Amino acid sequence: KIVTEEPVLVNGSLTGNFDFMNMPKPPATMAEVISSYERNHRELVEKVKKVSDTDMNTLIKFMVAPKTMGDLRRADTLWMMMMDTIHHRGQFSVYLRMADGKVPSIYGPSADEPWM
């Protein structure tokens, strides 16, 4: 879901239009998930780099509670999206461990991928 949701959230933060109804279908294979995420992420980072500080501080409408929209700065919606992605990556590492999988070094060394 991160693969299809990140473009909607970043583009929505930049345009003020969060279109969750027309998200693309998720990639079918792990190789497609990886290539799609890497490509989308690079493109989105370039878009964000081009936004001025003034535009980052512009207020846009964003969901703040059930059926409730509020005014948030573009920068804050991007910050929230980044924190949400970090949260889900943390969840994924827990699920990997519970399934006896190997946890990669996501934010630094892990028990399965020590750096020393």
C-alpha positions, 0 to 999 in steps of 0.5 A: 500500500505504501507504493500506491499511497505515497504518490497520492499523499505527496502529490496531494500535499503539493496540489491540495488535491488528495485523490484516494479514489483513483489510486493505481492497482498495486504492482503484481510482483515483488520486483515490480513493487521495488522498481515502482517504489524506487521510481516513484520515490525519486520523482516525488523527491525531485518535486518536493525539492522544487517547492519554495519555503513560502509554498511549503507554508501555504495552508491546504485542506487535509483530513483531521478527524472522521468526516472533518477537514482542517487547514494544515501547512503543506509541510506538515502533511508531508511530515505526517506522511513521512512519519506514517511511512516510518511507522509502517516500516517499523510494523513490517520489521515486527511482522518479519521477526514474528514470521521468523524472517530476517530483519534488514538494517532499516535505520541502522544495524539489526540482529540479522544484519549487524554492521560490525 
